[in-house]
Amino acid sequence: KSYPAKGYFKCRACSNPLYSAQSKFDSGCGWPAFDKCYKGSIVTEIDDSILPRRIEIMCANCGGHLGHVFQGERFTKTNERHCVNSISVKYDGGNHTADEVSIAP
């Protein structure tokens, strides 16, 4: 498990910046977990096919599937866990500055 102090995570397919390294946390689920994303970097679709409800997250630039967001688990102040498929993101040790937001309405 990697929890870098700086840098960001980007879409493996198109290099769109998605998450700051600071937004990554250990949720204990085994998948990379983040509690907020860069504003405008992710689009969502509600998945009501199973319970609890999941929110599918996709790269806003290329539409690639990233994973799902789970709400209400109280791991962080945003009360969101972006459960991201590790194959869909790549760490970049460079700098990226953008506003970070939760996706909750």
TAWOJO-V117914 format. One record per backbone hydrogen bond with DSSP energy under -0.5 kcal/mol. NH is the residue of the N-H (numbers start at 1). CO is the residue of the C=O. E is the energy in kcal/mol with one decimal. If there is no record, write none. Layout:
nh: {NH	NH}
co: {CO	CO}
e: {E	E}
This chain:
nh: {8	9	10	11	12	15	18	19	21	23	24	25	27	32	33	34	35	37	38	39	41	43	45	47	48	54	55	56	56	57	58	59	60	63	66	67	68	69	70	72	79	81	82	83	83	84	84	85	88	89	90	92	98	101}
co: {92	19	90	16	88	11	9	9	7	20	21	33	25	84	25	82	23	101	18	99	38	58	56	54	46	47	69	45	54	67	43	64	41	59	57	57	83	55	81	79	76	70	34	68	81	32	82	66	85	86	10	8	96	37}
e: {-2.7	-3.4	-2.9	-2.4	-2.5	-2.3	-2.7	-1.9	-2.2	-1.1	-1.2	-2.4	-0.9	-0.8	-0.6	-1.3	-1.8	-2.7	-3.0	-2.9	-2.2	-2.7	-1.7	-3.3	-0.6	-2.4	-1.4	-2.9	-0.6	-2.4	-2.6	-2.4	-2.7	-1.9	-2.8	-1.3	-2.0	-2.6	-2.1	-1.8	-1.0	-2.3	-3.4	-3.0	-1.1	-2.6	-0.9	-3.3	-1.9	-0.9	-2.4	-3.2	-0.6	-3.1}
